[in-house]
Structure formats: structure tokens, C-alpha cells
Amino acid sequence: MKLNRLVAARAVIFSKCAEKLPAHIAYKFARFLRITDGDERFFNERFKAILDNYAQKDEEGGFVRDGDGIALNPETAETCKQEIRELEGTEVELPFHFSMNDMSNLTLSIKDCFDMDDLIKEEEGQ
């Protein structure tokens, strides 16, 4: 699974943290978050390091905003984008999958389903 997809799936699972869920899925979600915590921490630290190298900074050392994003130094913008693509495409191993049965008591958006797609294995006959 690609690292950026894992981070997106973790966000969906984390959004369910305050909901009362059946014990088996709550436990499985908690286990998944605990096991993959290091992957997300690696992603966030590496992403910040890339931005530290290539983003424009203000007088206080903060990132300069550009619309909805962060302004990149024009001379190194392509290198920055390439490093981010490589980071996002880093392959990580999934500790386990979820079944459609696991998801049966959840309310998910289509985007949530897209973000969770790599984690869900459909049972035979579905």
C-alpha cells in the first residue's frame, strides 16, 4: 500500500474514534491506528523536512502561504514536488485488512470508502 493512502485511511478511521462502535471493529481500528502510528509519523516528519528544504519562509521562519497551499521556491519547486511524490508513493506493509462485514455498522461517505479501499477485502460472492 502506498504511504499517502495509508495516511488517508488512518484519517477516516481516526474520524470514528469518538463513535460507539461494535467492540470487534473498535478494537481492530484501535489496533490498526497503534500499529501504523510510526508510518504516519514518518510521513509527517519527512513531509515537513521536504518543505523545510524547498518552501518559501517569512521573517519568522514560517512557511509563506500561496492560496490554499505553501509557496515553493521557484528554482527548486519541481525537485520538491518529485520528493513529495516519492514520499507519497513509498510502499508500506499492511498489518491486516478489514472485511465488508467489519464495515457494516459504519456510516461512510464515498470519499471515506475511496480512502479505505486498499484496506478492505470483500468476502467471496460479493
LODOSE-382348 format. One record per residue: residue number from 1; x, z, y of N, C-alpha, C in turn. Coordinates in steps of 0.1 Angstrom, whole numbers. Atoms other than C-alpha are relative to their C-alpha. Layout:
<atoms>
resi,n_c1,n_c3,n_c2,ca_c1,ca_c3,ca_c2,c_c1,c_c3,c_c2
NUM,X,Z,Y,X,Z,Y,X,Z,Y .
...
</atoms>
This chain:
<atoms>
resi,n_c1,n_c3,n_c2,ca_c1,ca_c3,ca_c2,c_c1,c_c3,c_c2
1,9,0,-12,0,0,0,9,0,12 .
2,-7,1,-13,12,-8,35,-2,13,8 .
3,0,-13,-7,21,23,56,-11,0,11 .
4,11,0,-10,-3,12,85,-13,2,-6 .
5,13,-1,6,-32,10,61,-2,15,-5 .
6,1,-14,4,-24,45,47,-3,9,12 .
7,3,-8,-12,-24,59,82,-14,-2,4 .
8,14,3,-3,-57,42,89,-10,8,-9 .
9,8,-7,10,-72,56,57,0,15,2 .
10,-1,-15,-3,-59,91,65,-9,4,12 .
11,9,-3,-11,-78,89,98,-14,1,-4 .
12,13,0,5,-110,81,80,-3,13,-7 .
13,1,-12,8,-105,110,56,0,12,9 .
14,-1,-12,-9,-95,134,84,-12,1,8 .
15,13,-1,-8,-127,125,103,-11,7,-8 .
16,10,-6,8,-146,140,74,3,15,-2 .
17,-5,-13,3,-127,173,75,-10,11,3 .
18,10,-10,-4,-155,193,92,-13,-1,-8 .
19,13,2,7,-183,179,70,1,8,-13 .
20,2,-6,13,-196,198,40,-1,-12,-10 .
21,0,11,10,-188,175,10,-1,7,-14 .
22,-1,-5,13,-192,179,-27,14,5,-3 .
23,-13,-7,2,-164,201,-40,11,-10,-5 .
24,-10,9,7,-147,174,-61,6,-10,11 .
25,-6,9,-9,-143,150,-32,7,7,12 .
26,-7,-7,-10,-134,176,-6,14,4,-5 .
27,-13,-4,6,-106,188,-29,9,-12,-1 .
28,-8,12,2,-95,152,-36,5,-5,14 .
29,-4,4,-14,-95,144,2,11,10,5 .
30,-10,-9,-4,-75,176,9,13,-2,-7 .
31,-12,3,7,-50,168,-18,6,-13,5 .
32,-6,13,-5,-46,132,-6,7,2,14 .
33,-6,-2,-13,-40,144,30,13,8,-1 .
34,-12,-8,2,-15,170,18,12,-8,-5 .
35,-10,8,7,4,146,-4,6,-11,9 .
36,-4,11,-8,5,118,22,4,4,14 .
37,-3,-5,-13,13,140,52,14,-5,5 .
38,-14,5,-3,50,131,51,1,-15,4 .
39,0,14,-3,42,94,51,-5,-2,15 .
40,5,1,-13,22,98,83,10,5,10 .
41,-10,-6,-9,48,120,99,12,-10,2 .
42,-11,10,-1,75,94,91,-5,-12,9 .
43,5,11,-8,53,66,106,0,4,15 .
44,1,-4,-14,47,86,138,13,2,7 .
45,-14,-2,-6,83,96,143,7,-13,2 .
46,-7,13,-1,96,61,136,-6,-8,11 .
47,7,8,-11,70,45,159,4,5,14 .
48,-4,-6,-13,79,69,187,15,-4,3 .
49,-14,3,-2,116,62,182,2,-15,4 .
50,0,14,-4,110,24,184,-4,-1,15 .
51,5,1,-13,90,29,216,11,6,10 .
52,-11,-6,-8,118,52,230,11,-10,3 .
53,-10,10,-2,142,23,225,-4,-12,8 .
54,4,12,-6,121,-5,239,-10,0,11 .
55,11,-1,-10,93,7,262,6,3,14 .
56,-3,-3,-13,95,9,299,-4,15,3 .
57,3,-14,-3,97,45,312,0,3,15 .
58,1,-3,-14,88,61,345,11,10,4 .
59,-10,-9,-5,109,85,366,2,13,-9 .
60,0,-12,8,100,115,344,3,-3,-15 .
61,-3,4,13,108,96,312,-12,-3,-9 .
62,12,3,7,72,90,302,-2,-15,-1 .
63,3,15,2,60,56,289,-9,-5,12 .
64,8,7,-10,47,32,315,-12,-7,-7 .
65,12,6,6,11,21,307,-2,-14,5 .
66,2,14,-3,2,-15,306,-14,-3,-5 .
67,13,2,6,-36,-19,303,-3,11,-9 .
68,4,-10,10,-46,-2,271,13,4,-8 .
69,-12,-3,8,-10,-1,258,11,5,8 .
70,-13,-4,-7,26,7,267,8,-12,3 .
71,-8,11,-5,47,-16,288,13,-1,-8 .
72,-13,2,7,77,-30,269,10,-7,10 .
73,-11,7,-8,110,-41,284,-1,-15,-4 .
74,2,14,3,105,-79,286,11,-6,-8 .
75,-11,6,7,140,-87,273,1,4,-14 .
76,0,-5,14,135,-67,241,-14,1,-6 .
77,14,-1,5,97,-70,236,-1,-6,-14 .
78,1,6,13,100,-93,206,7,8,-11 .
79,-7,-9,9,125,-71,189,-8,12,-3 .
80,8,-12,1,103,-41,195,-12,-4,-9 .
81,12,4,8,72,-60,180,4,-2,-14 .
82,-4,2,14,92,-70,150,3,13,-7 .
83,-3,-13,6,104,-35,143,-13,8,-3 .
84,13,-7,3,68,-22,146,-7,-7,-12 .
85,6,7,11,56,-49,122,7,4,-13 .
86,-7,-5,12,83,-39,97,-4,14,-4 .
87,4,-13,3,74,-3,100,-14,0,-6 .
88,13,0,5,37,-10,95,-1,-6,-14 .
89,0,7,13,45,-32,65,7,7,-10 .
90,-8,-8,10,66,-5,48,-10,3,-11 .
91,8,-3,11,53,-1,13,1,14,-4 .
92,0,-13,4,43,33,2,-9,1,-13 .
93,8,-1,13,30,45,-32,-11,10,2 .
94,12,-8,-1,-5,59,-35,1,11,-11 .
95,0,-10,10,-7,92,-53,-11,-1,-10 .
96,11,2,8,-41,83,-67,-10,-8,7 .
97,10,7,-6,-72,63,-60,-13,8,0 .
98,13,-6,0,-108,72,-52,-9,-11,-7 .
99,10,9,6,-138,57,-70,-12,-1,9 .
100,12,2,-8,-170,44,-56,-9,12,-2 .
101,8,-12,3,-187,74,-72,5,12,9 .
102,-5,-10,-10,-164,97,-51,-6,-2,14 .
103,5,3,-14,-177,80,-20,-15,0,1 .
104,15,2,0,-214,81,-30,-7,10,10 .
105,7,-10,-9,-222,112,-8,5,-1,14 .
106,-5,2,-14,-204,99,23,-8,-10,8 .
107,5,10,-9,-217,81,53,12,-7,7 .
108,-12,6,-5,-191,55,63,-4,-13,8 .
109,2,12,-7,-190,27,88,7,-12,-7 .
110,-7,11,6,-179,-8,78,15,0,3 .
111,-14,-2,-3,-146,-2,96,6,11,-9 .
112,-5,-10,9,-142,30,76,2,-6,-14 .
113,-2,6,13,-147,10,44,12,-9,0 .
114,-12,9,-1,-122,-16,55,13,8,0 .
115,-12,-9,-1,-97,12,63,3,7,-13 .
116,-1,-7,13,-103,29,29,1,-10,-12 .
117,1,10,11,-104,-4,9,11,1,-10 .
118,-12,-1,9,-69,0,-6,0,12,-9 .
119,0,-13,7,-77,35,-18,-11,1,-11 .
120,12,-1,8,-110,27,-36,1,-10,-12 .
121,0,9,12,-111,13,-71,-15,0,-5 .
122,14,1,5,-145,1,-82,0,1,-15 .
123,1,-1,15,-157,10,-117,-4,-13,-6 .
124,3,12,8,-162,-17,-143,-15,-2,2 .
125,14,4,-1,-195,-36,-138,-6,2,14 .
126,5,-1,-13,-198,-31,-101,4,-12,8 .
</atoms>
